[in-house]
Amino acid sequence: MKKVVIAGPSGARALVGSGVGSSVAVLVAGEDAAAVGDAVAALRAAGLEAAGWVGDPSAAEVREMALELFPGAEVVPDAG
């Protein structure tokens, strides 16, 4: 089963080169649109599935968006 990690921009960037494979997708969430976009771009360049959410990372909508973007995946709590 694929896992979706919800992470802030810095936590998401830490996943680049960490050895996580294709079984992980990342939803980057944060208030700073530029930081979210940069983190998503870095993840995608590293070959990971990634999407971004600009807004409060603790909002219930973030989890809902992760489930919608990556159907059937298990959502893992915020990685930072």
mmJSON file of the N, C-alpha and C atoms, coordinates in Angstrom:
{"data_MODEL":{"atom_site":{
"group_PDB":["ATOM","ATOM","ATOM","ATOM","ATOM","ATOM","ATOM","ATOM","ATOM","ATOM","ATOM","ATOM","ATOM","ATOM","ATOM","ATOM","ATOM","ATOM","ATOM","ATOM","ATOM","ATOM","ATOM","ATOM","ATOM","ATOM","ATOM","ATOM","ATOM","ATOM","ATOM","ATOM","ATOM","ATOM","ATOM","ATOM","ATOM","ATOM","ATOM","ATOM","ATOM","ATOM","ATOM","ATOM","ATOM","ATOM","ATOM","ATOM","ATOM","ATOM","ATOM","ATOM","ATOM","ATOM","ATOM","ATOM","ATOM","ATOM","ATOM","ATOM","ATOM","ATOM","ATOM","ATOM","ATOM","ATOM","ATOM","ATOM","ATOM","ATOM","ATOM","ATOM","ATOM","ATOM","ATOM","ATOM","ATOM","ATOM","ATOM","ATOM","ATOM","ATOM","ATOM","ATOM","ATOM","ATOM","ATOM","ATOM","ATOM","ATOM","ATOM","ATOM","ATOM","ATOM","ATOM","ATOM","ATOM","ATOM","ATOM","ATOM","ATOM","ATOM","ATOM","ATOM","ATOM","ATOM","ATOM","ATOM","ATOM","ATOM","ATOM","ATOM","ATOM","ATOM","ATOM","ATOM","ATOM","ATOM","ATOM","ATOM","ATOM","ATOM","ATOM","ATOM","ATOM","ATOM","ATOM","ATOM","ATOM","ATOM","ATOM","ATOM","ATOM","ATOM","ATOM","ATOM","ATOM","ATOM","ATOM","ATOM","ATOM","ATOM","ATOM","ATOM","ATOM","ATOM","ATOM","ATOM","ATOM","ATOM","ATOM","ATOM","ATOM","ATOM","ATOM","ATOM","ATOM","ATOM","ATOM","ATOM","ATOM","ATOM","ATOM","ATOM","ATOM","ATOM","ATOM","ATOM","ATOM","ATOM","ATOM","ATOM","ATOM","ATOM","ATOM","ATOM","ATOM","ATOM","ATOM","ATOM","ATOM","ATOM","ATOM","ATOM","ATOM","ATOM","ATOM","ATOM","ATOM","ATOM","ATOM","ATOM","ATOM","ATOM","ATOM","ATOM","ATOM","ATOM","ATOM","ATOM","ATOM","ATOM","ATOM","ATOM","ATOM","ATOM","ATOM","ATOM","ATOM","ATOM","ATOM","ATOM","ATOM","ATOM","ATOM","ATOM","ATOM","ATOM","ATOM","ATOM","ATOM","ATOM","ATOM","ATOM","ATOM","ATOM","ATOM","ATOM","ATOM","ATOM","ATOM","ATOM","ATOM","ATOM","ATOM","ATOM","ATOM","ATOM","ATOM","ATOM"],
"id":[1,2,3,4,5,6,7,8,9,10,11,12,13,14,15,16,17,18,19,20,21,22,23,24,25,26,27,28,29,30,31,32,33,34,35,36,37,38,39,40,41,42,43,44,45,46,47,48,49,50,51,52,53,54,55,56,57,58,59,60,61,62,63,64,65,66,67,68,69,70,71,72,73,74,75,76,77,78,79,80,81,82,83,84,85,86,87,88,89,90,91,92,93,94,95,96,97,98,99,100,101,102,103,104,105,106,107,108,109,110,111,112,113,114,115,116,117,118,119,120,121,122,123,124,125,126,127,128,129,130,131,132,133,134,135,136,137,138,139,140,141,142,143,144,145,146,147,148,149,150,151,152,153,154,155,156,157,158,159,160,161,162,163,164,165,166,167,168,169,170,171,172,173,174,175,176,177,178,179,180,181,182,183,184,185,186,187,188,189,190,191,192,193,194,195,196,197,198,199,200,201,202,203,204,205,206,207,208,209,210,211,212,213,214,215,216,217,218,219,220,221,222,223,224,225,226,227,228,229,230,231,232,233,234,235,236,237,238,239,240],
"type_symbol":["N","C","C","N","C","C","N","C","C","N","C","C","N","C","C","N","C","C","N","C","C","N","C","C","N","C","C","N","C","C","N","C","C","N","C","C","N","C","C","N","C","C","N","C","C","N","C","C","N","C","C","N","C","C","N","C","C","N","C","C","N","C","C","N","C","C","N","C","C","N","C","C","N","C","C","N","C","C","N","C","C","N","C","C","N","C","C","N","C","C","N","C","C","N","C","C","N","C","C","N","C","C","N","C","C","N","C","C","N","C","C","N","C","C","N","C","C","N","C","C","N","C","C","N","C","C","N","C","C","N","C","C","N","C","C","N","C","C","N","C","C","N","C","C","N","C","C","N","C","C","N","C","C","N","C","C","N","C","C","N","C","C","N","C","C","N","C","C","N","C","C","N","C","C","N","C","C","N","C","C","N","C","C","N","C","C","N","C","C","N","C","C","N","C","C","N","C","C","N","C","C","N","C","C","N","C","C","N","C","C","N","C","C","N","C","C","N","C","C","N","C","C","N","C","C","N","C","C","N","C","C","N","C","C","N","C","C","N","C","C"],
"label_atom_id":["N","CA","C","N","CA","C","N","CA","C","N","CA","C","N","CA","C","N","CA","C","N","CA","C","N","CA","C","N","CA","C","N","CA","C","N","CA","C","N","CA","C","N","CA","C","N","CA","C","N","CA","C","N","CA","C","N","CA","C","N","CA","C","N","CA","C","N","CA","C","N","CA","C","N","CA","C","N","CA","C","N","CA","C","N","CA","C","N","CA","C","N","CA","C","N","CA","C","N","CA","C","N","CA","C","N","CA","C","N","CA","C","N","CA","C","N","CA","C","N","CA","C","N","CA","C","N","CA","C","N","CA","C","N","CA","C","N","CA","C","N","CA","C","N","CA","C","N","CA","C","N","CA","C","N","CA","C","N","CA","C","N","CA","C","N","CA","C","N","CA","C","N","CA","C","N","CA","C","N","CA","C","N","CA","C","N","CA","C","N","CA","C","N","CA","C","N","CA","C","N","CA","C","N","CA","C","N","CA","C","N","CA","C","N","CA","C","N","CA","C","N","CA","C","N","CA","C","N","CA","C","N","CA","C","N","CA","C","N","CA","C","N","CA","C","N","CA","C","N","CA","C","N","CA","C","N","CA","C","N","CA","C","N","CA","C","N","CA","C","N","CA","C","N","CA","C","N","CA","C"],
"label_alt_id":[null,null,null,null,null,null,null,null,null,null,null,null,null,null,null,null,null,null,null,null,null,null,null,null,null,null,null,null,null,null,null,null,null,null,null,null,null,null,null,null,null,null,null,null,null,null,null,null,null,null,null,null,null,null,null,null,null,null,null,null,null,null,null,null,null,null,null,null,null,null,null,null,null,null,null,null,null,null,null,null,null,null,null,null,null,null,null,null,null,null,null,null,null,null,null,null,null,null,null,null,null,null,null,null,null,null,null,null,null,null,null,null,null,null,null,null,null,null,null,null,null,null,null,null,null,null,null,null,null,null,null,null,null,null,null,null,null,null,null,null,null,null,null,null,null,null,null,null,null,null,null,null,null,null,null,null,null,null,null,null,null,null,null,null,null,null,null,null,null,null,null,null,null,null,null,null,null,null,null,null,null,null,null,null,null,null,null,null,null,null,null,null,null,null,null,null,null,null,null,null,null,null,null,null,null,null,null,null,null,null,null,null,null,null,null,null,null,null,null,null,null,null,null,null,null,null,null,null,null,null,null,null,null,null,null,null,null,null,null,null],
"label_comp_id":["MET","MET","MET","LYS","LYS","LYS","LYS","LYS","LYS","VAL","VAL","VAL","VAL","VAL","VAL","ILE","ILE","ILE","ALA","ALA","ALA","GLY","GLY","GLY","PRO","PRO","PRO","SER","SER","SER","GLY","GLY","GLY","ALA","ALA","ALA","ARG","ARG","ARG","ALA","ALA","ALA","LEU","LEU","LEU","VAL","VAL","VAL","GLY","GLY","GLY","SER","SER","SER","GLY","GLY","GLY","VAL","VAL","VAL","GLY","GLY","GLY","SER","SER","SER","SER","SER","SER","VAL","VAL","VAL","ALA","ALA","ALA","VAL","VAL","VAL","LEU","LEU","LEU","VAL","VAL","VAL","ALA","ALA","ALA","GLY","GLY","GLY","GLU","GLU","GLU","ASP","ASP","ASP","ALA","ALA","ALA","ALA","ALA","ALA","ALA","ALA","ALA","VAL","VAL","VAL","GLY","GLY","GLY","ASP","ASP","ASP","ALA","ALA","ALA","VAL","VAL","VAL","ALA","ALA","ALA","ALA","ALA","ALA","LEU","LEU","LEU","ARG","ARG","ARG","ALA","ALA","ALA","ALA","ALA","ALA","GLY","GLY","GLY","LEU","LEU","LEU","GLU","GLU","GLU","ALA","ALA","ALA","ALA","ALA","ALA","GLY","GLY","GLY","TRP","TRP","TRP","VAL","VAL","VAL","GLY","GLY","GLY","ASP","ASP","ASP","PRO","PRO","PRO","SER","SER","SER","ALA","ALA","ALA","ALA","ALA","ALA","GLU","GLU","GLU","VAL","VAL","VAL","ARG","ARG","ARG","GLU","GLU","GLU","MET","MET","MET","ALA","ALA","ALA","LEU","LEU","LEU","GLU","GLU","GLU","LEU","LEU","LEU","PHE","PHE","PHE","PRO","PRO","PRO","GLY","GLY","GLY","ALA","ALA","ALA","GLU","GLU","GLU","VAL","VAL","VAL","VAL","VAL","VAL","PRO","PRO","PRO","ASP","ASP","ASP","ALA","ALA","ALA","GLY","GLY","GLY"],
"label_asym_id":["A","A","A","A","A","A","A","A","A","A","A","A","A","A","A","A","A","A","A","A","A","A","A","A","A","A","A","A","A","A","A","A","A","A","A","A","A","A","A","A","A","A","A","A","A","A","A","A","A","A","A","A","A","A","A","A","A","A","A","A","A","A","A","A","A","A","A","A","A","A","A","A","A","A","A","A","A","A","A","A","A","A","A","A","A","A","A","A","A","A","A","A","A","A","A","A","A","A","A","A","A","A","A","A","A","A","A","A","A","A","A","A","A","A","A","A","A","A","A","A","A","A","A","A","A","A","A","A","A","A","A","A","A","A","A","A","A","A","A","A","A","A","A","A","A","A","A","A","A","A","A","A","A","A","A","A","A","A","A","A","A","A","A","A","A","A","A","A","A","A","A","A","A","A","A","A","A","A","A","A","A","A","A","A","A","A","A","A","A","A","A","A","A","A","A","A","A","A","A","A","A","A","A","A","A","A","A","A","A","A","A","A","A","A","A","A","A","A","A","A","A","A","A","A","A","A","A","A","A","A","A","A","A","A","A","A","A","A","A","A"],
"label_entity_id":["1","1","1","1","1","1","1","1","1","1","1","1","1","1","1","1","1","1","1","1","1","1","1","1","1","1","1","1","1","1","1","1","1","1","1","1","1","1","1","1","1","1","1","1","1","1","1","1","1","1","1","1","1","1","1","1","1","1","1","1","1","1","1","1","1","1","1","1","1","1","1","1","1","1","1","1","1","1","1","1","1","1","1","1","1","1","1","1","1","1","1","1","1","1","1","1","1","1","1","1","1","1","1","1","1","1","1","1","1","1","1","1","1","1","1","1","1","1","1","1","1","1","1","1","1","1","1","1","1","1","1","1","1","1","1","1","1","1","1","1","1","1","1","1","1","1","1","1","1","1","1","1","1","1","1","1","1","1","1","1","1","1","1","1","1","1","1","1","1","1","1","1","1","1","1","1","1","1","1","1","1","1","1","1","1","1","1","1","1","1","1","1","1","1","1","1","1","1","1","1","1","1","1","1","1","1","1","1","1","1","1","1","1","1","1","1","1","1","1","1","1","1","1","1","1","1","1","1","1","1","1","1","1","1","1","1","1","1","1","1"],
"label_seq_id":[1,1,1,2,2,2,3,3,3,4,4,4,5,5,5,6,6,6,7,7,7,8,8,8,9,9,9,10,10,10,11,11,11,12,12,12,13,13,13,14,14,14,15,15,15,16,16,16,17,17,17,18,18,18,19,19,19,20,20,20,21,21,21,22,22,22,23,23,23,24,24,24,25,25,25,26,26,26,27,27,27,28,28,28,29,29,29,30,30,30,31,31,31,32,32,32,33,33,33,34,34,34,35,35,35,36,36,36,37,37,37,38,38,38,39,39,39,40,40,40,41,41,41,42,42,42,43,43,43,44,44,44,45,45,45,46,46,46,47,47,47,48,48,48,49,49,49,50,50,50,51,51,51,52,52,52,53,53,53,54,54,54,55,55,55,56,56,56,57,57,57,58,58,58,59,59,59,60,60,60,61,61,61,62,62,62,63,63,63,64,64,64,65,65,65,66,66,66,67,67,67,68,68,68,69,69,69,70,70,70,71,71,71,72,72,72,73,73,73,74,74,74,75,75,75,76,76,76,77,77,77,78,78,78,79,79,79,80,80,80],
"pdbx_PDB_ins_code":[null,null,null,null,null,null,null,null,null,null,null,null,null,null,null,null,null,null,null,null,null,null,null,null,null,null,null,null,null,null,null,null,null,null,null,null,null,null,null,null,null,null,null,null,null,null,null,null,null,null,null,null,null,null,null,null,null,null,null,null,null,null,null,null,null,null,null,null,null,null,null,null,null,null,null,null,null,null,null,null,null,null,null,null,null,null,null,null,null,null,null,null,null,null,null,null,null,null,null,null,null,null,null,null,null,null,null,null,null,null,null,null,null,null,null,null,null,null,null,null,null,null,null,null,null,null,null,null,null,null,null,null,null,null,null,null,null,null,null,null,null,null,null,null,null,null,null,null,null,null,null,null,null,null,null,null,null,null,null,null,null,null,null,null,null,null,null,null,null,null,null,null,null,null,null,null,null,null,null,null,null,null,null,null,null,null,null,null,null,null,null,null,null,null,null,null,null,null,null,null,null,null,null,null,null,null,null,null,null,null,null,null,null,null,null,null,null,null,null,null,null,null,null,null,null,null,null,null,null,null,null,null,null,null,null,null,null,null,null,null],
"Cartn_x":[0.842,0.0,0.891,0.562,1.291,0.994,2.001,1.836,1.994,1.199,1.325,1.794,2.942,3.48,3.046,2.445,2.132,3.272,3.985,5.166,5.214,5.819,6.125,7.25,7.521,8.566,9.928,10.368,11.687,11.682,10.62,10.513,10.459,9.771,9.674,11.035,11.782,13.106,14.033,13.834,14.657,14.424,13.281,12.976,13.735,14.204,14.972,16.283,16.538,17.768,17.767,16.609,16.539,16.354,16.141,15.962,14.516,13.569,12.17,11.914,11.157,10.953,9.599,9.206,7.962,6.721,6.907,5.752,5.347,6.044,5.746,5.46,4.409,4.106,4.127,4.311,4.418,3.452,2.683,1.868,2.548,3.133,3.825,2.781,2.731,1.743,2.417,2.031,2.605,2.02,2.296,1.763,2.519,3.778,4.622,4.558,3.843,3.63,4.943,5.908,7.182,7.921,7.931,8.607,7.927,6.593,5.844,6.192,6.154,6.459,7.873,8.831,10.226,10.389,9.736,9.841,9.2,8.039,7.378,8.272,8.86,9.742,10.947,11.529,12.69,12.305,11.151,10.687,10.445,9.775,9.494,10.782,11.744,13.028,13.759,13.499,14.12,13.334,12.249,11.478,10.352,10.035,8.939,7.645,6.534,5.241,5.036,4.618,4.441,3.376,2.713,1.722,1.858,1.264,1.39,0.053,0.06,-1.114,-0.621,-1.156,-0.799,-1.874,-1.478,-2.393,-1.947,-2.801,-2.504,-2.286,-1.081,-0.815,-1.618,-2.164,-2.942,-4.434,-4.826,-6.238,-6.713,-7.943,-8.527,-8.524,-8.6,-8.634,-7.344,-6.24,-4.962,-5.034,-5.528,-5.675,-6.658,-7.763,-8.759,-8.145,-7.321,-6.673,-5.701,-4.963,-4.027,-4.777,-5.909,-6.698,-7.29,-7.631,-8.196,-7.116,-5.944,-4.867,-4.222,-4.207,-3.564,-4.558,-5.58,-6.633,-6.082,-6.629,-6.249,-4.98,-4.353,-3.111,-3.393,-2.407,-2.459,-1.79,-2.483,-1.915,-1.14,0.117,1.015,1.072,1.069,1.095,2.258,2.113,3.081,4.502,5.385,6.799,7.613,6.976,7.724,7.696],
"Cartn_y":[-1.176,0.0,1.244,2.196,3.457,4.273,4.977,5.888,7.312,8.214,9.629,10.316,10.955,11.718,13.163,13.722,15.153,15.829,16.708,17.324,18.809,19.542,20.938,20.995,22.169,22.272,21.737,22.033,21.556,20.041,19.504,18.059,17.335,17.945,17.339,17.302,18.395,18.439,17.39,17.074,16.058,14.672,14.484,13.193,12.979,14.076,13.963,13.266,12.175,11.434,10.57,10.444,9.679,8.185,7.811,6.4,5.943,6.881,6.47,6.198,5.175,4.753,5.144,4.413,4.71,4.369,3.765,3.447,4.634,5.771,6.964,8.133,8.86,10.133,11.193,12.451,13.52,14.641,15.064,16.267,17.324,18.312,19.395,20.444,20.791,21.758,22.858,24.095,25.213,26.535,27.551,28.895,29.656,29.322,30.026,29.322,29.929,29.309,29.013,29.913,29.702,28.504,28.374,27.257,25.932,25.936,24.725,24.337,25.303,25.036,24.528,25.139,24.694,23.258,22.933,21.579,20.552,20.891,19.983,19.756,20.833,20.71,19.821,19.974,19.157,17.684,17.423,16.032,15.406,16.145,15.619,15.388,16.302,16.141,14.898,14.523,13.322,12.059,12.215,11.06,10.639,11.462,11.14,11.801,11.164,11.782,12.851,14.038,15.117,16.087,16.686,17.725,18.746,19.916,20.965,21.506,22.036,22.676,23.948,25.081,26.344,26.678,26.676,26.955,26.215,26.233,25.625,24.125,23.624,22.203,21.297,21.854,21.026,21.011,21.709,21.758,20.38,20.066,18.77,18.607,19.702,19.645,19.086,19.226,18.699,17.174,16.538,15.075,14.66,15.384,15.076,15.203,16.241,16.434,15.287,14.857,13.741,12.492,12.217,11.034,11.149,12.362,12.565,12.431,12.992,12.954,11.577,10.833,9.524,8.497,8.134,7.226,5.881,5.407,4.11,4.128,5.294,5.384,5.578,5.223,5.468,6.813,7.702,9.021,8.948,9.39,9.383,10.801,10.934,12.282,13.139,14.42,15.44,15.054,15.197,14.878,16.129,17.244,18.442,19.532],
"Cartn_z":[0.0,0.0,0.0,-0.858,-0.917,0.338,0.819,1.948,1.443,1.993,1.692,2.961,2.873,3.988,3.807,4.84,4.836,5.574,4.885,5.463,5.157,6.063,5.788,4.775,4.214,3.19,3.626,4.844,5.266,5.477,6.039,6.217,4.89,3.928,2.604,1.923,2.024,1.405,2.003,3.271,3.929,3.327,2.682,2.065,0.755,0.137,-1.103,-0.776,-1.448,-1.224,0.033,0.677,1.922,1.694,0.443,0.15,0.118,0.389,0.262,-1.207,-1.47,-2.84,-3.396,-4.406,-5.111,-4.293,-3.129,-2.285,-1.425,-1.585,-0.801,-1.724,-1.399,-2.052,-0.954,-1.337,-0.347,-0.699,0.286,0.157,1.01,0.357,1.059,1.423,2.705,3.168,3.967,3.706,4.448,4.01,4.794,4.547,3.459,3.223,2.26,0.9,-0.037,-1.349,-2.071,-1.982,-2.665,-2.07,-0.754,-0.103,-0.452,-0.479,-0.856,-2.294,-3.197,-4.607,-4.812,-4.116,-4.228,-3.738,-2.618,-2.068,-3.006,-3.56,-4.501,-5.726,-6.238,-7.411,-7.1,-5.917,-5.54,-5.427,-4.85,-4.714,-6.079,-6.946,-8.287,-9.066,-8.922,-9.609,-9.113,-7.86,-7.289,-7.636,-8.4,-8.84,-7.914,-6.917,-5.998,-6.454,-6.155,-6.405,-5.335,-5.746,-4.785,-5.26,-4.289,-4.548,-3.438,-3.619,-2.619,-2.167,-0.952,-0.349,0.321,-0.098,0.53,1.546,2.787,3.884,5.125,6.105,7.399,7.237,7.539,7.355,8.282,9.352,10.28,9.931,8.882,8.489,8.027,8.369,7.971,6.451,5.731,4.267,3.683,4.404,3.901,3.794,4.831,4.813,3.719,3.596,2.563,1.175,0.967,-0.33,-0.615,0.405,0.223,-0.218,0.417,0.061,-1.338,-1.735,-3.07,-4.153,-3.893,-4.876,-5.015,-3.916,-3.901,-3.359,-4.151,-3.686,-3.214,-2.12,-1.58,-0.754,-0.625,0.14,1.622,2.422,3.86,4.114,4.811,5.1,6.417,6.354,7.508,8.08,9.391,10.004,9.548,9.774,9.405,9.777,8.798,9.021,9.319,9.544,9.903,8.91],
"occupancy":[1.0,1.0,1.0,1.0,1.0,1.0,1.0,1.0,1.0,1.0,1.0,1.0,1.0,1.0,1.0,1.0,1.0,1.0,1.0,1.0,1.0,1.0,1.0,1.0,1.0,1.0,1.0,1.0,1.0,1.0,1.0,1.0,1.0,1.0,1.0,1.0,1.0,1.0,1.0,1.0,1.0,1.0,1.0,1.0,1.0,1.0,1.0,1.0,1.0,1.0,1.0,1.0,1.0,1.0,1.0,1.0,1.0,1.0,1.0,1.0,1.0,1.0,1.0,1.0,1.0,1.0,1.0,1.0,1.0,1.0,1.0,1.0,1.0,1.0,1.0,1.0,1.0,1.0,1.0,1.0,1.0,1.0,1.0,1.0,1.0,1.0,1.0,1.0,1.0,1.0,1.0,1.0,1.0,1.0,1.0,1.0,1.0,1.0,1.0,1.0,1.0,1.0,1.0,1.0,1.0,1.0,1.0,1.0,1.0,1.0,1.0,1.0,1.0,1.0,1.0,1.0,1.0,1.0,1.0,1.0,1.0,1.0,1.0,1.0,1.0,1.0,1.0,1.0,1.0,1.0,1.0,1.0,1.0,1.0,1.0,1.0,1.0,1.0,1.0,1.0,1.0,1.0,1.0,1.0,1.0,1.0,1.0,1.0,1.0,1.0,1.0,1.0,1.0,1.0,1.0,1.0,1.0,1.0,1.0,1.0,1.0,1.0,1.0,1.0,1.0,1.0,1.0,1.0,1.0,1.0,1.0,1.0,1.0,1.0,1.0,1.0,1.0,1.0,1.0,1.0,1.0,1.0,1.0,1.0,1.0,1.0,1.0,1.0,1.0,1.0,1.0,1.0,1.0,1.0,1.0,1.0,1.0,1.0,1.0,1.0,1.0,1.0,1.0,1.0,1.0,1.0,1.0,1.0,1.0,1.0,1.0,1.0,1.0,1.0,1.0,1.0,1.0,1.0,1.0,1.0,1.0,1.0,1.0,1.0,1.0,1.0,1.0,1.0,1.0,1.0,1.0,1.0,1.0,1.0,1.0,1.0,1.0,1.0,1.0,1.0],
"B_iso_or_equiv":[0.0,0.0,0.0,0.0,0.0,0.0,0.0,0.0,0.0,0.0,0.0,0.0,0.0,0.0,0.0,0.0,0.0,0.0,0.0,0.0,0.0,0.0,0.0,0.0,0.0,0.0,0.0,0.0,0.0,0.0,0.0,0.0,0.0,0.0,0.0,0.0,0.0,0.0,0.0,0.0,0.0,0.0,0.0,0.0,0.0,0.0,0.0,0.0,0.0,0.0,0.0,0.0,0.0,0.0,0.0,0.0,0.0,0.0,0.0,0.0,0.0,0.0,0.0,0.0,0.0,0.0,0.0,0.0,0.0,0.0,0.0,0.0,0.0,0.0,0.0,0.0,0.0,0.0,0.0,0.0,0.0,0.0,0.0,0.0,0.0,0.0,0.0,0.0,0.0,0.0,0.0,0.0,0.0,0.0,0.0,0.0,0.0,0.0,0.0,0.0,0.0,0.0,0.0,0.0,0.0,0.0,0.0,0.0,0.0,0.0,0.0,0.0,0.0,0.0,0.0,0.0,0.0,0.0,0.0,0.0,0.0,0.0,0.0,0.0,0.0,0.0,0.0,0.0,0.0,0.0,0.0,0.0,0.0,0.0,0.0,0.0,0.0,0.0,0.0,0.0,0.0,0.0,0.0,0.0,0.0,0.0,0.0,0.0,0.0,0.0,0.0,0.0,0.0,0.0,0.0,0.0,0.0,0.0,0.0,0.0,0.0,0.0,0.0,0.0,0.0,0.0,0.0,0.0,0.0,0.0,0.0,0.0,0.0,0.0,0.0,0.0,0.0,0.0,0.0,0.0,0.0,0.0,0.0,0.0,0.0,0.0,0.0,0.0,0.0,0.0,0.0,0.0,0.0,0.0,0.0,0.0,0.0,0.0,0.0,0.0,0.0,0.0,0.0,0.0,0.0,0.0,0.0,0.0,0.0,0.0,0.0,0.0,0.0,0.0,0.0,0.0,0.0,0.0,0.0,0.0,0.0,0.0,0.0,0.0,0.0,0.0,0.0,0.0,0.0,0.0,0.0,0.0,0.0,0.0,0.0,0.0,0.0,0.0,0.0,0.0],
"pdbx_formal_charge":[null,null,null,null,null,null,null,null,null,null,null,null,null,null,null,null,null,null,null,null,null,null,null,null,null,null,null,null,null,null,null,null,null,null,null,null,null,null,null,null,null,null,null,null,null,null,null,null,null,null,null,null,null,null,null,null,null,null,null,null,null,null,null,null,null,null,null,null,null,null,null,null,null,null,null,null,null,null,null,null,null,null,null,null,null,null,null,null,null,null,null,null,null,null,null,null,null,null,null,null,null,null,null,null,null,null,null,null,null,null,null,null,null,null,null,null,null,null,null,null,null,null,null,null,null,null,null,null,null,null,null,null,null,null,null,null,null,null,null,null,null,null,null,null,null,null,null,null,null,null,null,null,null,null,null,null,null,null,null,null,null,null,null,null,null,null,null,null,null,null,null,null,null,null,null,null,null,null,null,null,null,null,null,null,null,null,null,null,null,null,null,null,null,null,null,null,null,null,null,null,null,null,null,null,null,null,null,null,null,null,null,null,null,null,null,null,null,null,null,null,null,null,null,null,null,null,null,null,null,null,null,null,null,null,null,null,null,null,null,null],
"auth_seq_id":[1,1,1,2,2,2,3,3,3,4,4,4,5,5,5,6,6,6,7,7,7,8,8,8,9,9,9,10,10,10,11,11,11,12,12,12,13,13,13,14,14,14,15,15,15,16,16,16,17,17,17,18,18,18,19,19,19,20,20,20,21,21,21,22,22,22,23,23,23,24,24,24,25,25,25,26,26,26,27,27,27,28,28,28,29,29,29,30,30,30,31,31,31,32,32,32,33,33,33,34,34,34,35,35,35,36,36,36,37,37,37,38,38,38,39,39,39,40,40,40,41,41,41,42,42,42,43,43,43,44,44,44,45,45,45,46,46,46,47,47,47,48,48,48,49,49,49,50,50,50,51,51,51,52,52,52,53,53,53,54,54,54,55,55,55,56,56,56,57,57,57,58,58,58,59,59,59,60,60,60,61,61,61,62,62,62,63,63,63,64,64,64,65,65,65,66,66,66,67,67,67,68,68,68,69,69,69,70,70,70,71,71,71,72,72,72,73,73,73,74,74,74,75,75,75,76,76,76,77,77,77,78,78,78,79,79,79,80,80,80],
"auth_comp_id":["MET","MET","MET","LYS","LYS","LYS","LYS","LYS","LYS","VAL","VAL","VAL","VAL","VAL","VAL","ILE","ILE","ILE","ALA","ALA","ALA","GLY","GLY","GLY","PRO","PRO","PRO","SER","SER","SER","GLY","GLY","GLY","ALA","ALA","ALA","ARG","ARG","ARG","ALA","ALA","ALA","LEU","LEU","LEU","VAL","VAL","VAL","GLY","GLY","GLY","SER","SER","SER","GLY","GLY","GLY","VAL","VAL","VAL","GLY","GLY","GLY","SER","SER","SER","SER","SER","SER","VAL","VAL","VAL","ALA","ALA","ALA","VAL","VAL","VAL","LEU","LEU","LEU","VAL","VAL","VAL","ALA","ALA","ALA","GLY","GLY","GLY","GLU","GLU","GLU","ASP","ASP","ASP","ALA","ALA","ALA","ALA","ALA","ALA","ALA","ALA","ALA","VAL","VAL","VAL","GLY","GLY","GLY","ASP","ASP","ASP","ALA","ALA","ALA","VAL","VAL","VAL","ALA","ALA","ALA","ALA","ALA","ALA","LEU","LEU","LEU","ARG","ARG","ARG","ALA","ALA","ALA","ALA","ALA","ALA","GLY","GLY","GLY","LEU","LEU","LEU","GLU","GLU","GLU","ALA","ALA","ALA","ALA","ALA","ALA","GLY","GLY","GLY","TRP","TRP","TRP","VAL","VAL","VAL","GLY","GLY","GLY","ASP","ASP","ASP","PRO","PRO","PRO","SER","SER","SER","ALA","ALA","ALA","ALA","ALA","ALA","GLU","GLU","GLU","VAL","VAL","VAL","ARG","ARG","ARG","GLU","GLU","GLU","MET","MET","MET","ALA","ALA","ALA","LEU","LEU","LEU","GLU","GLU","GLU","LEU","LEU","LEU","PHE","PHE","PHE","PRO","PRO","PRO","GLY","GLY","GLY","ALA","ALA","ALA","GLU","GLU","GLU","VAL","VAL","VAL","VAL","VAL","VAL","PRO","PRO","PRO","ASP","ASP","ASP","ALA","ALA","ALA","GLY","GLY","GLY"],
"auth_asym_id":["A","A","A","A","A","A","A","A","A","A","A","A","A","A","A","A","A","A","A","A","A","A","A","A","A","A","A","A","A","A","A","A","A","A","A","A","A","A","A","A","A","A","A","A","A","A","A","A","A","A","A","A","A","A","A","A","A","A","A","A","A","A","A","A","A","A","A","A","A","A","A","A","A","A","A","A","A","A","A","A","A","A","A","A","A","A","A","A","A","A","A","A","A","A","A","A","A","A","A","A","A","A","A","A","A","A","A","A","A","A","A","A","A","A","A","A","A","A","A","A","A","A","A","A","A","A","A","A","A","A","A","A","A","A","A","A","A","A","A","A","A","A","A","A","A","A","A","A","A","A","A","A","A","A","A","A","A","A","A","A","A","A","A","A","A","A","A","A","A","A","A","A","A","A","A","A","A","A","A","A","A","A","A","A","A","A","A","A","A","A","A","A","A","A","A","A","A","A","A","A","A","A","A","A","A","A","A","A","A","A","A","A","A","A","A","A","A","A","A","A","A","A","A","A","A","A","A","A","A","A","A","A","A","A","A","A","A","A","A","A"],
"auth_atom_id":["N","CA","C","N","CA","C","N","CA","C","N","CA","C","N","CA","C","N","CA","C","N","CA","C","N","CA","C","N","CA","C","N","CA","C","N","CA","C","N","CA","C","N","CA","C","N","CA","C","N","CA","C","N","CA","C","N","CA","C","N","CA","C","N","CA","C","N","CA","C","N","CA","C","N","CA","C","N","CA","C","N","CA","C","N","CA","C","N","CA","C","N","CA","C","N","CA","C","N","CA","C","N","CA","C","N","CA","C","N","CA","C","N","CA","C","N","CA","C","N","CA","C","N","CA","C","N","CA","C","N","CA","C","N","CA","C","N","CA","C","N","CA","C","N","CA","C","N","CA","C","N","CA","C","N","CA","C","N","CA","C","N","CA","C","N","CA","C","N","CA","C","N","CA","C","N","CA","C","N","CA","C","N","CA","C","N","CA","C","N","CA","C","N","CA","C","N","CA","C","N","CA","C","N","CA","C","N","CA","C","N","CA","C","N","CA","C","N","CA","C","N","CA","C","N","CA","C","N","CA","C","N","CA","C","N","CA","C","N","CA","C","N","CA","C","N","CA","C","N","CA","C","N","CA","C","N","CA","C","N","CA","C","N","CA","C","N","CA","C","N","CA","C","N","CA","C","N","CA","C"],
"pdbx_PDB_model_num":[1,1,1,1,1,1,1,1,1,1,1,1,1,1,1,1,1,1,1,1,1,1,1,1,1,1,1,1,1,1,1,1,1,1,1,1,1,1,1,1,1,1,1,1,1,1,1,1,1,1,1,1,1,1,1,1,1,1,1,1,1,1,1,1,1,1,1,1,1,1,1,1,1,1,1,1,1,1,1,1,1,1,1,1,1,1,1,1,1,1,1,1,1,1,1,1,1,1,1,1,1,1,1,1,1,1,1,1,1,1,1,1,1,1,1,1,1,1,1,1,1,1,1,1,1,1,1,1,1,1,1,1,1,1,1,1,1,1,1,1,1,1,1,1,1,1,1,1,1,1,1,1,1,1,1,1,1,1,1,1,1,1,1,1,1,1,1,1,1,1,1,1,1,1,1,1,1,1,1,1,1,1,1,1,1,1,1,1,1,1,1,1,1,1,1,1,1,1,1,1,1,1,1,1,1,1,1,1,1,1,1,1,1,1,1,1,1,1,1,1,1,1,1,1,1,1,1,1,1,1,1,1,1,1,1,1,1,1,1,1]
}}}
